[in-house]
Amino acid sequence: MLVLSCNGSPGNNLPTYDSAQSPKKDTPITEVPGQVKDTTGLGGLWFLQPVLPSDTVTGKIPRLDFNLAKKRFSGNTGCNSMSGAFDFTDSTLQFNQRIITTKMNCVGYNEREFIENLLRTNSYRLQNGILILMFNQTELSHWTRKVAPRPVINKA
């Protein structure tokens, strides 16, 4: 005996999308006057824009590589390789607490603070090709698609 059911059957968890209906449209984003809209998107490879000499003390530039489809990231802290999961919307970004890192010791580099900043992140903004990780309205770090030069140290 063969039994067939359709989407409307009680207890059926299949989607009830009707292809005859027109697709829903996204709400347009309001643009701020004078601000250049960035269309690069969150996905892909980003490099930290170093601010302090300690950001690059190991000779490595920290990087993040976001895979939006899998909600996974990989990269480098500036010392160790890292990977983990994240969740996001068009303006929110949250890293999962369980970031996996290798265990190399890098003298003079505060990796713990770097990881804590990632974990503090709850939103982001794309502006003029720069990814800005934020905690509420406070900017935590700036990231770019190309490796930025190391910060210049003025020795007087």
N, C-alpha and C positions, 0 to 999 in steps of 0.2 A: 504494500500500500504506500502511495506517495502523497505527502501532505505539503501543500504550498501555502505560504502566507504572504501578505503584503505589508507595506510600511504602516498601514493604519491598524494592524492587529494589536490587541491589548498585550502589554508586556514586551512588545518589540522595541528594542533600543536603537533601531536604525534611524539615520537622519531623515527628516521629513522635508528636505529641500525640494521645491517644485521648480523644475527647469523652465516652466512657462512664465514664472514670475521674473520681473526685472531684478538684476542684482542690486544689493544695497550699496550706497555710495558712502565713502568716508566723509567725515565732517572736515570742511576746509580749515587749514591752519591760518590763524590770523598773523599777518606779518607786521613786524615792528618797523616803523619808518626809519630809514637810515641803516638798517641792519641787513647785511647781505645774506640771502637764504642759502643754506648749504645743502647740497643734494647728494653728498658722498655716502651718507648712511653709516651706521654703526659697524656693520660687518667688515671683516678683513683685518689686515695688519696695521697696528699703530705703534709708534715709538714715543717714549717720554721726551718731552722738551725739558732738558735739565735746567734746574733753577740754582741749586747749590752745588759746590764742588763735590760734596759727598754723594750726589746722585750718580756720578760716573767714576767714583774712586777705584772701582775694580777694572775699569777699562771697557766695560760693557754698558750699552744703553738698554734700559728696561724696555720690554715690548709686550704688547698684548695682541693676540690674534683671535678675533671673535667669529665663531661659527654660529650664525643666527638660527639656522635650521635645527641644529642639535642642541642649542643653548649651552654650548661648551666653549671654553677658551683655553688657550695655551699661551706660553710666552716665557719671559725671563724677568726676574726681579732686579737684575743688575748684578746678581751673584749666582742664583740658582734658577734652574728651569722650573716652571710651575704649570699647573693645569687645574681645571675645576669647572664648575657649572655656574650659570648665572641666569637671571630672569630679567626681562626688559619689556618696556612698551615704547611709545614714541618719545617719551621724556624720562622714564624711570629706568634705573639700572641697579640691580642688586646682585652682588657676588655671593655664592653659597659659602658658608663658614668653613667648609672642608676643602681648602685649597691644598693641593698636593705639591710639595717641592722636593727637589733633591737636597742633599745635606752638606754641601761644601761650605767651608768657613771662609768668609771674606773679611779680612781685617780692615777696620775703618769704615765699614758700610753698615748702616742701620737697616737691615732687611726687615726686622720686626715692624718698624714704623711704616715701611713701604706697604707691607701686607695689611696692617691695620688701616691704612688709608683706603686701600681697595675695599676692605670690609665695611668701612664707614660710608662708602658711596651709596647714595639712594636715588640719584638722578644724574642726568648728563645733558649737555647741550652741544650742538654742532654749530660752529661759528667760523666763517671764513676758512674752511678746511681744517679747523682745529677741533679735536674732541676734548671737551672740558668735563672731567669727572667732578661731581659736586656732592656735598652733604647739605641738604636743604638749599640755602642760597649761597653757601660758602664754597668757593672753588678749591678743590683739593689738588688737582694736577691737570696739566695740558699735554695732549698727545697729538702727534702729527703723522702723516703717511710716510714721510721721509726722515731719515736719521738726521737729527739736529746736531750741530757742533757742540762740543763740551763747553761749559760755562768758562768765561775768561776770568782768571783770578788776578786782581790788581795787586801787585806787590810793590809797596812803597818803600 
